[in-house]
Structure formats: C-alpha cells, structure tokens
Amino acid sequence: QVQLVESGGGLVRPGGSLRLSCAASGTIFSIDTMGWYRQAPGKQRELVAGITSGGSTNYADCVQGRFTISRDNAKNTVNLQMNNLKPEDTAVYYCKVNYYSLRGDYWGQGTQVTVSS
C-alpha cells in the first residue's frame, strides 16, 4: 500500500529556514501531483504549495517568495524549502500525493513546524 514518510519539521526562530521532505513508496504507479498542506490549531487545512509531474508549481499567497517546492520524480520525493519563516507559519505540515492510476488523495502523517523566538 501507499506510504508517505515526512521529515524535517522542528522548532526554528523567526527568519530562520527549514526543509521538509516527503518520500512516497508502496506502489508501481506514477505520481501525478504532489503538494504540501498545513493545519494550524483551530484552523482548516490549507494548501501551501503544489507541483505537477511536469514541474509546474503553485503557492499560497502568504508563502510566495519565501517557500520553494521541488520534486524528484525518480525518487518519488517532494521537498519544501521554507525560508524567512514567520510565527504564523506554525502548523502541522502534511504532504499529499495523487497518482495517475489510483483514486483518491494520499496523505503523510504530518510533521510539526514551530516558529517562535
């Protein structure tokens, strides 16, 4: 079965950087879109950034210019480089993967990002 393993969260001071990674495994099917979402306490889960198999990207307005999403199709991984982090970026971050030949969304277990001085 599909498995998504995330890593890279942690505690960082405002203005600092973190890099999140997510590795997908467990199926032979090719991946269509990959993305990162986040959910802060008391708020709905929201899209942070997405990337297609062709490399097209989209970002939430609030992270544009600070975050960069990338993927390695050969390794089935997606990364999120987060720079100039702000306290309002504090949330649990989840990766999501959609496959060409599988229905539904596949989610990672989530990784905590805390931005605090």
Phi, psi and omega per residue, in radians:
Q1 nan 2.805 -3.110
V2 -1.158 2.376 3.091
Q3 -2.352 2.306 3.080
L4 -2.074 2.187 -3.121
V5 -2.079 2.102 -3.117
E6 -1.778 2.701 3.059
S7 -2.695 2.848 2.988
G8 1.892 -0.061 3.119
G9 -1.269 3.056 3.106
G10 2.791 -2.884 -3.134
L11 -1.833 2.290 -3.133
V12 -2.500 2.643 3.115
R13 -1.382 2.705 3.062
P14 -0.940 2.393 -3.083
G15 1.581 -0.170 -3.125
G16 -1.444 -3.072 -3.078
S17 -2.286 2.643 2.994
L18 -2.498 2.711 3.090
R19 -2.226 2.093 3.097
L20 -1.710 2.524 3.086
S21 -2.296 2.613 3.109
C22 -2.467 2.210 -3.140
A23 -2.004 2.245 -3.137
A24 -1.800 2.453 3.125
S25 -2.655 3.039 2.999
G26 1.755 0.035 3.119
T27 -2.626 2.704 3.114
I28 -1.567 -0.144 -3.058
F29 -1.284 2.625 -3.120
S30 -1.397 2.612 -3.113
I31 -1.553 2.362 3.056
D32 -1.539 -1.571 -3.109
T33 -1.773 2.651 3.045
M34 -2.294 2.593 -3.116
G35 -2.779 2.922 3.063
W36 -2.104 2.349 3.066
Y37 -2.164 2.868 3.065
R38 -2.510 2.712 3.113
Q39 -2.443 2.040 3.080
A40 -1.599 2.757 -3.141
P41 -0.959 2.251 3.097
G42 1.370 0.084 -3.109
K43 -2.129 2.841 3.093
Q44 -1.361 2.701 3.053
R45 -1.164 2.402 -3.097
E46 -2.319 2.662 3.088
L47 -1.251 2.317 3.034
V48 -1.743 -0.898 -3.113
A49 -2.792 2.611 3.099
G50 -2.391 2.749 -3.140
I51 -2.577 2.361 3.132
T52 -1.532 3.014 3.117
S53 -1.128 -0.423 3.112
G54 -1.510 -0.083 3.077
G55 1.718 0.041 3.063
S56 -1.234 2.407 -3.060
T57 -2.137 2.735 2.980
N58 -2.514 2.613 -3.054
Y59 -2.351 2.626 2.942
A60 -1.157 2.533 -3.106
D61 -0.975 -0.629 -3.025
C62 -1.265 -0.230 -3.141
V63 -2.029 -0.107 -3.123
Q64 -0.954 2.276 3.130
G65 1.528 -0.213 3.130
R66 -1.973 -0.596 -3.106
F67 -1.891 2.578 3.077
T68 -2.335 2.187 3.092
I69 -1.746 2.484 3.098
S70 -2.566 2.836 3.130
R71 -2.535 2.724 3.052
D72 -2.099 1.831 -3.065
N73 -1.157 -0.543 -3.134
A74 -1.215 -0.544 -3.097
K75 -1.794 -0.063 -3.104
N76 0.978 0.800 3.117
T77 -2.130 2.666 3.038
V78 -2.339 2.414 -3.098
N79 -2.132 2.713 3.051
L80 -2.340 1.893 3.058
Q81 -1.541 2.099 -3.088
M82 -2.017 2.023 -3.140
N83 -2.013 2.817 3.123
N84 0.839 0.911 -3.090
L85 -1.172 2.550 -3.117
K86 -2.107 2.749 3.117
P87 -0.959 -0.571 -3.131
E88 -1.270 -0.101 3.028
D89 -1.450 -0.123 3.132
T90 -1.072 2.180 -3.093
A91 -3.114 2.987 2.905
V92 -1.544 2.225 -3.114
Y93 -1.798 2.334 -3.109
Y94 -2.142 2.427 2.966
C95 -1.660 2.606 3.121
K96 -2.308 2.412 -3.125
V97 -2.256 2.433 3.002
N98 -2.128 2.361 -3.116
Y99 -1.809 2.657 3.110
Y100 -1.087 -0.708 -2.985
S101 -1.947 0.186 3.093
L102 -2.154 2.415 3.106
R103 -1.384 2.667 2.958
G104 1.599 3.025 3.114
D105 -1.773 2.466 3.087
Y106 -2.011 2.254 -3.022
W107 -2.059 2.566 2.984
G108 -1.379 3.106 -3.076
Q109 -1.433 -0.236 3.125
G110 1.681 2.544 3.079
T111 -2.384 2.345 -3.055
Q112 -1.401 2.294 2.995
V113 -2.089 2.140 3.134
T114 -2.153 2.171 3.129
V115 -1.979 1.938 -3.047
S116 -2.746 2.561 3.075
S117 -1.601 nan nan
